[in-house]
Amino acid sequence: MAKRDYYEVLGIGRSASDDEIKKAYRKLARQFHPDVNKEANASEKFAEVQEAYDVLSESGKRKKYDQYGHAAASASPEAYEEMRRAHRARSQGVSPEDFGAQGDGQFGDIFDQLFGGQGPFGRQGGRRRHPAAPARGSDVEYPVVLSFEQAARGSNLPLRINLGGQIETIDVKVPAGVKDGSRVRVRGKGDRSGNQPGDLIIVVSVTPHPYFRRDGLDITLDLPISLYESLLGTRVEVPTLDGKVTLTLPPGTSSGSKMRIKGRGVKRSGEQGDQFCVIKIVVPKNLSDDEQAFIHELSRKYPLTPRENLEW
């Protein structure tokens, strides 16, 4: 089946900015991620979105794609240059034979690679010269978007990548504890133009969580409690990455206090951080005159000087 236009895949116009491309990609990556979307074709759509972003997010690849389409986007620099020369020759009325005679004899080889044995003019390539291949193929970067939970706990990602001109789906294990900007190396899954394949470099982007924050291996959560719960103490059910737990707050808990839940932080290389709940006291508003008088009486009976030892 023919590939869809990459701009159509991401739902953007051809003049879209880099920020618009990234925004569209992140939205669709979250929508079709197999860990979230259980539809039968979610993995295929996710891989299609990843492939489109891989090309359109890199200025060089995007330029090639805009000029010559899918075949050029993943072509080597040498193959791309031959495509440009062939295009110029064709626009000037030069035949493939003339092009080969004037050039370096690699015309048939390069278009065999790009178009499956057919030259750009619909004919078999002629006599070929094979230049020596480099010792090792180049590394290839591949951007992925992970949820906060996937980054903290690890994830298996199905990726559709271009290997030697062939689209291949591979499963990549992203280890627990990666951060925004982390790079995960997958050996032997990069460019295959050399005697040995290069590596695939997974470049991680982590989406912010609506209420968790990360500090190293620790996770922080703001926990609102009422003034009354602060004064009297309470038991509160709070979320963690591994499910809800019940936290006991003693009487007299102050705003800004940190309550630790051991072992519920980020896992990485055999280590695991903790989760800290930062107390945020919510006070009542719009008190009546009698209620304010009661609070004044309470403050006189139990005076507090919280700023007494501060140097300012």
C-alpha positions as MATLAB code, in Angstrom:
seq = 'MAKRDYYEVLGIGRSASDDEIKKAYRKLARQFHPDVNKEANASEKFAEVQEAYDVLSESGKRKKYDQYGHAAASASPEAYEEMRRAHRARSQGVSPEDFGAQGDGQFGDIFDQLFGGQGPFGRQGGRRRHPAAPARGSDVEYPVVLSFEQAARGSNLPLRINLGGQIETIDVKVPAGVKDGSRVRVRGKGDRSGNQPGDLIIVVSVTPHPYFRRDGLDITLDLPISLYESLLGTRVEVPTLDGKVTLTLPPGTSSGSKMRIKGRGVKRSGEQGDQFCVIKIVVPKNLSDDEQAFIHELSRKYPLTPRENLEW';
ca = [
       0.000    0.000    0.000;
       1.327    3.440   -0.927;
       2.568    5.626    1.895;
       0.467    8.571    2.958;
       1.864   12.069    2.691;
       3.777   12.857    5.890;
       2.065   16.217    6.307;
      -1.298   14.470    6.003;
      -0.245   11.906    8.620;
       0.465   14.680   11.156;
      -2.550   16.747   10.059;
      -0.520   19.886    9.284;
       0.128   22.124    6.289;
       3.325   22.056    4.254;
       4.313   25.447    5.660;
       4.037   24.270    9.286;
       6.709   25.537   11.692;
       8.970   23.258   13.750;
       6.853   23.959   16.857;
       3.649   23.091   14.994;
       5.196   19.830   13.791;
       6.317   18.907   17.314;
       2.921   19.820   18.815;
       1.037   17.730   16.247;
       3.405   14.790   16.746;
       3.104   14.775   20.523;
      -0.697   14.891   20.338;
      -0.900   11.974   17.898;
       1.823    9.961   19.647;
      -0.183   10.108   22.878;
      -3.408    9.276   21.024;
      -2.102    6.179   19.231;
       0.482    4.883   21.714;
      -0.136    1.118   22.107;
       0.069    1.356   25.897;
      -2.905    3.749   25.828;
      -4.854    2.961   22.666;
      -6.072   -0.644   22.442;
      -7.532   -0.407   18.934;
      -6.315   -3.084   16.516;
      -4.468   -0.660   14.232;
      -3.067    1.638   16.946;
       0.487    0.257   16.617;
       0.513    0.832   12.849;
      -0.790    4.397   13.243;
       1.744    5.090   16.010;
       4.598    3.847   13.803;
       3.314    5.916   10.868;
       3.272    9.045   13.058;
       6.801    8.312   14.299;
       8.072    7.858   10.737;
       6.494   11.117    9.570;
       7.958   13.053   12.493;
      11.399   11.515   11.977;
      11.502   13.098    8.512;
       9.662   16.397    9.018;
      11.406   17.281   12.306;
      14.861   17.272   10.682;
      15.417   20.164    8.287;
      17.637   18.259    5.864;
      15.285   15.295    5.554;
      12.283   17.598    5.269;
      13.884   19.515    2.409;
      14.615   16.293    0.529;
      11.077   15.049    1.127;
       9.538   18.314   -0.060;
      11.571   18.116   -3.273;
      11.461   14.435   -4.218;
       9.055   12.598   -1.870;
       9.425    9.459    0.213;
      12.352    7.905   -1.677;
      14.633   10.892   -1.131;
      13.861   11.426    2.561;
      15.883    8.410    3.683;
      18.437    8.397    0.863;
      22.164    8.695    1.527;
      23.833   12.023    0.629;
      25.379   10.415   -2.467;
      22.044    9.004   -3.630;
      20.307   12.315   -3.005;
      22.913   14.176   -5.045;
      22.443   11.722   -7.909;
      18.691   12.322   -7.757;
      19.269   16.050   -8.052;
      21.611   15.592  -10.994;
      19.173   13.222  -12.681;
      16.328   15.660  -12.162;
      18.340   18.495  -13.702;
      19.372   16.281  -16.599;
      15.805   15.179  -17.274;
      14.536   18.766  -17.132;
      17.162   19.685  -19.759;
      16.206   16.820  -22.062;
      19.281   14.667  -21.357;
      18.742   10.908  -21.659;
      19.778    8.392  -18.971;
      22.564    7.147  -21.265;
      23.874   10.692  -21.692;
      23.713   11.221  -17.947;
      25.657    8.055  -17.273;
      28.275    8.931  -19.842;
      28.793   12.396  -18.399;
      28.708   11.325  -14.783;
      30.666    8.811  -12.756;
      28.793    5.651  -13.769;
      26.846    5.249  -10.523;
      23.444    6.333  -11.874;
      22.075    2.787  -12.250;
      23.351    1.632   -8.849;
      21.789    4.475   -6.913;
      18.393    4.215   -8.551;
      18.450    0.438   -8.223;
      18.772    1.104   -4.481;
      16.041    3.749   -4.379;
      13.513    2.289   -6.817;
      13.988   -1.467   -6.540;
      16.031   -2.087   -9.687;
      14.282    0.460  -11.922;
      15.894    3.709  -12.996;
      13.950    6.965  -12.689;
      12.996    6.690  -16.385;
      11.360    3.252  -15.980;
      14.231    1.133  -17.353;
      16.777   -1.259  -15.918;
      20.097    0.331  -14.963;
      23.005   -0.341  -17.267;
      26.657   -1.085  -16.540;
      27.515   -0.470  -12.877;
      30.564    0.464  -10.878;
      30.435   -0.281   -7.137;
      32.451    2.129   -4.977;
      33.999    0.715   -1.842;
      31.526    0.797    1.061;
      32.521    2.628    4.237;
      33.663    0.472    7.134;
      30.556    1.230    9.216;
      27.165    2.746    8.560;
      26.234    5.964   10.312;
      24.131    6.175   13.457;
      20.515    7.223   12.988;
      18.572    9.324   15.511;
      14.898    8.548   16.113;
      12.735   10.801   18.337;
      10.081    9.211   20.579;
       7.597   10.672   23.058;
       7.060    8.895   26.385;
       4.530    9.526   29.101;
       5.807   10.385   32.578;
       4.913    6.856   33.743;
       6.687    5.160   30.824;
       9.874    7.129   31.471;
       9.809    6.320   35.180;
       8.965    2.620   34.868;
      10.316    1.730   31.411;
       8.445    0.768   28.252;
       8.494   -1.472   25.191;
       8.016    0.585   22.013;
       7.125   -0.746   18.555;
       9.012    1.448   16.076;
       8.815    1.455   12.276;
      12.166    2.493   10.866;
      13.872    2.606    7.465;
      16.718    0.072    7.331;
      18.593    0.004    4.046;
      15.589    1.206    2.113;
      13.253   -1.308    3.768;
      10.643   -0.366    6.369;
      11.058   -2.647    9.375;
       9.120   -2.764   12.642;
      11.235   -3.428   15.723;
      10.462   -3.571   19.434;
      12.730   -1.341   21.516;
      12.979   -1.683   25.280;
      13.374    1.751   26.849;
      14.844    1.243   30.342;
      13.205    2.655   33.445;
      14.466    6.027   34.653;
      15.113    7.816   31.340;
      14.677   11.601   31.356;
      13.671   14.214   28.824;
      16.559   14.340   26.356;
      17.930   10.880   27.215;
      19.493    8.897   24.360;
      19.038    5.115   24.178;
      21.346    3.211   21.819;
      20.059    0.167   19.894;
      23.018   -1.686   18.392;
      23.024   -2.565   14.713;
      19.740   -0.857   13.778;
      21.171    2.249   12.092;
      22.378    2.946    8.561;
      23.402   -0.185    6.641;
      25.479    1.385    3.901;
      28.778    0.131    5.372;
      30.288   -3.266    6.051;
      28.808   -3.043    9.543;
      25.484   -1.365   10.378;
      25.407    1.758   12.497;
      23.286    2.128   15.614;
      19.818    3.517   16.183;
      19.770    6.337   18.752;
      16.407    6.772   20.469;
      16.053   10.426   21.561;
      13.502   10.617   24.387;
      10.987   13.398   24.960;
       8.916   13.056   28.158;
       5.501   14.699   28.469;
       4.833   16.540   31.755;
       2.541   14.856   34.260;
      -0.571   16.716   35.450;
       0.408   16.416   39.140;
       3.694   14.495   39.571;
       7.097   16.222   39.323;
      10.473   14.536   39.106;
      13.605   15.446   41.057;
      16.351   12.947   40.242;
      14.930    9.598   41.312;
      12.366   11.182   43.644;
       8.812   12.165   42.730;
       6.981   15.118   44.284;
       3.231   15.626   44.648;
       1.442   18.673   46.081;
      -1.130   17.491   48.654;
      -3.867   19.984   49.617;
      -5.424   19.513   53.060;
      -7.890   21.621   55.002;
      -6.994   23.758   57.992;
      -8.979   21.379   60.172;
      -7.108   18.326   58.858;
      -3.883   20.164   59.575;
      -4.875   20.912   63.154;
      -6.465   17.584   64.030;
      -4.527   15.165   61.844;
      -6.053   12.886   59.215;
      -5.596    9.943   56.845;
      -5.459   10.810   53.144;
      -5.514    8.525   50.106;
      -2.877    9.731   47.616;
      -1.843    8.516   44.137;
       1.536    6.982   43.285;
       2.897    5.516   40.057;
       2.039    2.076   41.438;
      -1.462    2.801   42.718;
      -3.024    4.658   45.626;
      -1.719    4.478   49.219;
      -3.055    5.861   52.495;
      -0.927    8.539   54.149;
      -1.290    9.368   57.855;
      -0.824   13.044   58.767;
      -0.226   13.806   62.466;
      -2.056   16.663   64.257;
      -0.347   20.009   63.753;
       1.003   19.263   60.258;
       2.317   22.528   58.790;
       2.022   23.784   55.245;
       5.199   22.993   53.294;
       5.891   19.809   55.252;
       7.113   16.867   53.169;
       5.668   13.447   53.890;
       7.735   10.597   52.431;
       6.367    7.423   50.858;
       9.389    5.140   50.628;
      10.170    3.280   47.421;
       7.526    4.908   45.217;
       9.876    7.049   43.135;
      11.689    6.441   39.834;
      13.468    3.146   39.215;
      16.879    3.137   37.518;
      19.690    0.572   37.400;
      18.619   -1.241   40.563;
      17.926    1.975   42.488;
      14.561    3.474   43.362;
      13.690    6.880   44.745;
      10.868    7.920   47.050;
       7.703    9.957   46.656;
       7.308   13.154   48.672;
       3.925   14.750   49.344;
       4.259   18.494   49.937;
       1.505   19.748   52.252;
      -0.563   22.725   51.034;
      -3.038   23.950   53.684;
      -6.314   25.345   52.384;
      -7.946   27.866   54.750;
     -11.627   28.907   54.904;
     -12.726   32.203   53.351;
     -15.586   34.656   53.919;
     -15.771   34.151   57.693;
     -18.579   35.861   59.555;
     -17.903   38.407   62.302;
     -18.574   35.801   64.996;
     -16.261   33.318   63.319;
     -13.493   35.908   63.027;
     -13.935   36.759   66.694;
     -13.570   33.076   67.537;
     -10.322   32.882   65.526;
      -8.955   35.961   67.324;
      -9.772   34.360   70.663;
      -8.045   31.161   69.539;
      -4.922   33.083   68.455;
      -4.728   34.802   71.854;
      -5.077   31.479   73.640;
      -2.502   29.703   71.437;
      -0.086   32.387   70.217;
       2.319   31.477   67.390;
       5.473   33.310   66.262;
       6.473   31.463   63.064;
       8.872   34.214   61.873;
      10.633   34.734   65.206;
      13.929   33.075   64.213;
      14.110   34.336   60.650;
      16.990   36.715   59.863;
      14.890   38.997   57.688;
];
